[in-house]
Amino acid sequence: MKYIIIGNGIAGLTAVENIRKIDPSGGITLITQEPYPSYNRIMLIGYLAGEVSEDRLILKPQSWYEERRIEVLLGKYVESIDPQTKKILLSDGTEIIYDRLLIATGGRSFVPSINGADKEGVFTLRGLDDAKVILKYVEQGHRDLILIGGGVLGLEAGNALRKRGCNVTVVEFFSRLLPRQMDAEGAEMLKRQMEDMGFHFYLNAKSKEIIGRNRVEGLLLEDGRKIKGDIVIISAGIRPDIRLAKEAGLEVNKGLIVNDRMETSEKDIFGAGDVIEHRERLYGIWPAAEEQGRVAGINMAGGTAIYKGSTPSNLLKVAGVDLMAAGDIDADNKYEAVRFRDEENFIYKKLVFKEGILSGFILYGELKETAVLMNALKEGWNKEKVKEQIIKK
């Protein structure tokens, strides 16, 4: 049996690990267009801040692959997949035959239509090479950073570069920061705390044009305001990288469509990670990608595993402050909620109940209840039980 895995993120790596557990003799080839073995993308922020070395990013040593007889092709771009002949074609003309194939190509940074986005000094942050290029530019003396996007990655990147001496201005289209992880009250507290750190914010602001002749000199907003800056990072989310799947004729929507076994519409081709769409849902979070990779690997090797979906949850550090958001945070305040606020210490907690059952929560600044609440969310505790276990404490 010959297994090919395209993509060496956590989904691809976990799939490889589980294939080998079941099939000790099949050939496994892991292909990535990056020049690095599998690394921890979550820790890229620490690398950007100078707190994590490059070698600490690497998830498995070379010996791990050798002991498991896993062939790793670095810096190889997959040009196409032919499901009929079960071949993949690399950009250098090499053809490789497979019996089972996993597409784990992840996502790519989304760049909205902003005039001047092709100027020198405009970056996105998705991989290690992106981080290296950004750091090189900062080290050349470009320190007035404009972040387009007030999501998790943008804020964390901004804080990392603040530690490198950058002045940071955040431009967010929505009326609050972290629109997917925080409601208005929590986001306002986060904003105040980050302003105390030196951040500047433009909320409800739409970027019109990155100004400057050839390189970044600032940002023009739709309302006519201008922000001075000499480096821009666009952090407007990611989109599943479905090019290979689409060109191979596989069923795609926003992502590569898979069933509960991580099977695609084509026999012997599986999908996992940020590239896939499962039950009309995109996840884009590490725990989901890891579980999808596990299920895909088991089933590729002839085992039986089912993916039932993941509870949307993010355990984050935003500007050095802990945040946990899980389930439905009810940003529009449609449901019953129990809140706790400690303005002085920047602590905010919110428990959301739908028809008396815990459906989501936010913990900001203090995470001691995380494990209990995740279990409560999974088991569907009612308000009385949550009160008994948590609120009274």
C-alpha positions as a printed Julia matrix, in Angstrom:
393×3 Matrix{Float64}:
   0.0    0.0     0.0
   1.33   3.41   -0.99
   0.12   6.46    0.95
   0.66  10.04   -0.18
  -0.02  12.99    2.14
  -0.02  16.47    0.62
   0.6   19.0     3.36
   2.68  18.73    6.53
   0.58  20.73    8.98
  -0.87  19.11   12.09
  -3.55  17.31   10.03
  -1.04  15.72    7.67
   1.41  14.84   10.44
  -1.28  13.26   12.63
  -2.58  11.26    9.66
   0.92   9.89    8.99
   1.3    8.91   12.63
  -1.99   7.0    12.65
  -1.4    5.29    9.32
   1.84   3.85   10.59
   0.24   2.6    13.82
  -2.12   0.4    11.77
   0.01  -0.36    8.72
   3.65  -1.01    9.72
   4.88  -1.78    6.2
   3.08   0.49    3.72
   5.01   3.2     1.96
   4.31   6.72    3.23
   5.36   9.93    1.5
   4.7   13.31    3.06
   4.95  16.24    0.62
   5.16  19.94    1.45
   6.02  22.96   -0.62
   7.65  24.53    2.46
  11.37  23.93    3.06
  10.73  22.87    6.66
   9.47  19.67    8.32
   6.19  19.91   10.23
   6.26  22.83   12.66
   3.96  24.45   15.19
   2.16  27.37   13.51
   0.63  28.41   16.83
   4.14  29.19   18.13
   4.95  31.47   15.18
   3.87  34.43   17.31
   6.51  33.53   19.89
   9.06  33.29   17.09
   8.0   36.7    15.79
   8.44  38.17   19.28
  11.9   36.64   19.64
  10.78  34.35   22.45
  10.88  31.03   20.54
  13.78  29.83   18.41
  13.22  28.24   15.01
  14.34  24.8    16.17
  11.71  24.84   18.93
   8.98  25.19   16.29
   9.77  21.8    14.76
   7.28  19.17   15.93
   9.27  15.97   15.23
  13.01  15.37   14.84
  14.4   13.8    11.67
  14.92  10.55   13.57
  11.15  10.27   14.15
  10.51  10.07   10.41
  13.43   7.72    9.82
  12.33   5.28   12.53
   8.86   5.11   10.96
  10.19   4.9     7.41
   8.37   8.03    6.31
   9.69   9.73    3.2
   9.51  13.51    3.48
   9.71  15.67    0.34
  10.43  19.27    1.31
  10.06  22.23   -1.02
   7.98  20.23   -3.52
   4.95  21.8    -5.18
   2.16  19.46   -6.25
   0.98  20.57   -9.66
  -1.99  18.23  -10.12
  -3.82  15.08   -9.05
  -5.23  12.52  -11.5
  -7.8   10.38   -9.65
  -8.28   8.08  -12.67
  -4.65   6.97  -12.88
  -3.99   7.59   -9.17
  -1.0    9.79   -9.89
   0.15  13.12   -8.62
   2.41  15.41  -10.65
   5.04  17.59   -9.04
   6.1   20.9   -10.58
   9.5   19.42  -11.45
   7.78  16.81  -13.65
   8.02  13.92  -11.17
   5.02  11.58  -11.13
   4.14   9.58   -8.02
   1.56   6.79   -7.87
  -0.64   6.36   -4.8
  -3.14   3.85   -3.43
  -4.56   6.27   -0.84
  -4.15  10.02   -0.93
  -4.73  12.69    1.71
  -5.23  16.32    0.75
  -4.2   18.42    3.77
  -3.18  21.6     1.98
  -4.52  23.85    4.75
  -5.52  27.44    4.12
  -4.09  30.56    2.57
  -4.24  34.12    3.83
  -7.16  36.1     2.45
  -6.24  39.49    1.01
  -9.27  41.73    0.46
  -9.46  44.15   -2.47
  -7.37  47.07   -1.23
  -5.57  49.31   -3.68
  -1.84  49.18   -3.14
  -1.79  45.76   -1.49
   1.08  44.81   -3.8
   3.41  47.54   -2.49
   6.7   46.82   -0.78
   6.13  46.52    2.95
   2.75  44.73    2.77
   2.67  41.26    4.29
   0.43  38.42    5.41
   1.37  35.94    8.14
   0.62  32.28    7.56
   3.89  30.36    7.65
   7.47  30.5     8.89
   8.78  32.12    5.71
   6.23  34.93    6.16
   7.46  35.52    9.71
  11.08  35.63    8.55
  10.36  38.19    5.83
   8.39  40.39    8.24
  11.19  40.29   10.82
  13.78  41.21    8.2
  11.71  44.22    7.18
  11.27  45.34   10.79
  14.98  44.95   11.43
  15.63  47.29    8.5
  14.01  50.04   10.57
  10.34  49.88    9.57
   8.6   50.22   12.92
   5.27  52.0    12.32
   3.01  48.98   11.88
  -0.55  49.09   10.57
  -2.55  45.92   11.14
  -5.54  45.47    8.86
  -7.77  43.12   10.85
  -8.53  42.95   14.57
  -8.78  39.17   14.79
  -6.67  36.82   16.87
  -3.73  36.43   14.51
  -3.52  40.15   13.79
  -3.58  41.18   17.45
  -1.05  38.54   18.44
   1.27  39.49   15.57
   0.92  43.13   16.54
   1.8   42.42   20.13
   4.81  40.32   19.1
   6.13  43.17   16.96
   5.33  45.71   19.69
   7.85  43.79   21.77
  10.28  44.3    18.89
   9.84  48.06   19.18
   7.03  48.66   16.7
   4.27  51.23   17.12
   1.05  49.35   16.39
  -2.18  50.66   14.9
  -5.08  48.24   14.33
  -7.75  48.88   11.69
 -10.84  46.7    12.12
 -13.88  46.61    9.82
 -16.22  45.46   12.59
 -17.3   47.55   15.56
 -15.31  45.42   18.02
 -12.15  43.36   18.27
 -12.22  39.57   17.98
 -15.74  39.44   16.51
 -15.71  35.61   16.53
 -14.41  35.15   20.08
 -15.74  38.12   22.06
 -19.01  39.95   22.58
 -19.17  43.75   22.79
 -18.53  43.95   26.55
 -15.53  41.68   26.53
 -14.09  43.27   23.4
 -14.32  46.74   24.94
 -12.38  45.55   27.99
  -9.74  43.99   25.72
  -9.48  47.25   23.77
  -8.91  49.3    26.92
  -6.29  46.89   28.17
  -4.44  46.93   24.86
  -4.61  50.72   24.66
  -2.86  50.76   28.02
  -0.1   48.71   26.35
   0.28  51.32   23.61
  -1.97  50.01   20.82
  -4.06  52.42   18.72
  -7.39  51.36   17.22
  -9.67  52.36   14.37
 -12.9   50.38   14.66
 -15.78  50.38   12.18
 -13.13  51.38    9.67
 -12.77  50.2     6.08
  -9.39  50.27    4.38
  -9.45  51.93    0.96
  -5.85  52.24   -0.19
  -2.33  51.52    0.99
  -0.56  54.74    0.11
   3.01  55.36   -1.01
   4.82  55.47   -4.33
   6.43  52.04   -4.36
   6.56  51.15   -0.7
   4.16  51.61    2.21
   3.81  55.14    3.57
   0.41  54.78    5.2
  -3.21  53.74    4.86
  -6.18  55.69    3.52
  -9.57  54.8     5.03
 -12.88  55.0     3.17
 -13.94  57.98    5.3
 -10.89  59.96    4.21
  -8.74  59.57    7.3
  -5.06  58.76    6.76
  -2.87  56.66    9.04
   0.9   56.96    8.79
   2.9   53.76    8.69
   5.77  52.05    6.89
   4.73  48.4     7.25
   1.32  46.75    6.82
   0.23  43.27    7.85
  -3.09  42.13    6.41
  -4.83  39.72    8.75
  -8.25  39.21    7.24
  -8.65  35.48    7.88
  -7.82  32.39    5.86
  -9.53  30.55    3.02
  -9.25  26.79    2.37
  -6.64  26.06   -0.3
  -8.88  24.0    -2.59
  -7.01  24.53   -5.88
  -5.7   20.96   -6.19
  -9.0   19.39   -5.17
 -11.06  21.58   -7.5
  -8.82  21.01  -10.51
  -8.93  17.25   -9.85
 -12.72  17.32  -10.1
 -13.44  16.66   -6.43
 -16.57  18.09   -4.86
 -15.85  21.44   -3.26
 -17.83  24.3    -1.79
 -16.04  26.8     0.44
 -13.77  23.9     1.32
 -13.07  20.37    0.12
 -16.18  18.42    1.05
 -15.65  15.3     3.17
 -17.9   12.83    4.97
 -17.61  11.59    8.55
 -14.75   9.26    7.53
 -12.87  12.2     5.96
 -13.49  10.69    2.52
 -13.91  13.03   -0.43
 -16.19  12.49   -3.44
 -13.42  10.45   -5.11
 -12.57   6.92   -3.99
  -9.31   6.6    -2.04
  -8.85  10.36   -1.67
  -9.27  11.81    1.81
  -9.16  15.33    3.22
  -8.3   16.84    6.62
  -7.41  20.14    8.23
  -8.15  23.72    7.25
  -8.8   22.75    3.63
 -11.91  20.68    4.36
 -15.58  21.39    4.84
 -17.45  18.92    7.03
 -21.2   19.02    7.39
 -21.21  22.51    5.84
 -18.73  23.74    8.42
 -15.2   25.14    8.24
 -13.15  24.98   11.43
  -9.73  26.51   10.93
  -8.54  25.57   14.43
  -5.7   23.3    15.52
  -7.7   20.77   17.65
 -10.16  20.13   14.82
  -7.38  19.65   12.25
  -5.58  17.24   14.56
  -8.7   15.13   15.11
  -9.54  15.15   11.41
  -6.0   13.99   10.62
  -6.36  11.16   13.14
  -9.65   9.97   11.63
  -8.32  10.24    8.07
  -5.14   8.31    8.9
  -7.0    5.48   10.6
  -9.45   5.08    7.73
  -6.77   5.33    5.04
  -4.97   2.41    6.68
  -8.12   0.28    6.75
  -9.35   1.08   10.24
 -12.68   2.55   11.28
 -13.02   6.0    12.73
 -15.74   8.64   12.61
 -15.44  12.4    12.89
 -18.49  13.89   14.59
 -17.36  17.47   14.41
 -15.57  19.66   16.96
 -16.86  22.14   19.5
 -15.66  25.51   18.21
 -13.16  26.61   20.82
 -10.12  28.84   20.94
  -7.6   28.9    23.77
  -5.58  31.99   23.04
  -3.16  34.54   24.32
  -4.18  37.95   23.05
  -1.45  40.49   23.73
  -0.24  38.22   26.5
  -3.68  37.89   28.12
  -5.44  34.52   28.34
  -8.71  34.04   26.48
 -10.91  30.98   26.11
 -14.0   31.09   23.92
 -16.07  27.99   23.19
 -19.43  27.11   21.69
 -21.92  29.86   20.91
 -20.7   33.05   22.61
 -23.97  34.8    21.65
 -22.36  38.05   20.53
 -25.79  39.49   19.69
 -27.18  38.81   23.18
 -30.14  36.73   22.02
 -30.02  34.28   24.91
 -29.77  34.23   28.66
 -26.28  34.9    29.97
 -24.5   35.09   33.31
 -21.62  37.58   33.41
 -18.8   38.47   35.76
 -16.66  41.6    35.32
 -13.59  42.77   37.19
 -12.67  46.01   35.46
  -9.64  46.72   37.61
  -7.98  43.39   36.85
  -9.35  43.06   33.3
 -11.29  39.86   33.94
 -14.48  39.1    32.02
 -16.55  35.91   32.06
 -19.75  35.06   30.26
 -21.81  31.86   30.34
 -24.5   31.5    27.65
 -27.63  29.37   28.15
 -30.09  28.28   25.47
 -33.31  26.97   26.96
 -31.49  26.49   30.25
 -28.59  24.48   28.78
 -25.01  25.78   28.61
 -24.26  26.52   24.95
 -21.08  28.6    25.11
 -18.77  30.68   27.25
 -16.06  33.34   27.3
 -13.27  33.44   29.86
 -10.96  36.45   29.58
  -8.08  37.18   31.92
  -8.65  34.12   34.12
  -9.12  30.55   32.9
  -9.45  28.42   36.03
 -12.94  27.16   35.08
 -11.96  26.06   31.55
 -11.85  22.28   32.07
 -15.13  22.16   33.97
 -16.92  24.37   31.46
 -15.66  22.4    28.45
 -17.0   19.24   30.07
 -20.28  21.0    30.88
 -20.57  22.11   27.27
 -19.88  18.61   25.99
 -22.37  16.97   28.36
 -25.04  19.66   28.06
 -25.31  20.72   31.7
 -28.31  22.77   32.71
 -28.06  26.11   34.48
 -28.65  24.63   37.92
 -25.79  22.16   37.59
 -23.45  24.85   36.25
 -24.39  27.09   39.17
 -23.72  24.27   41.6
 -20.31  23.52   40.16
 -19.08  26.97   39.12
 -21.16  30.05   39.75
 -21.38  29.61   43.52
 -17.57  29.46   43.63
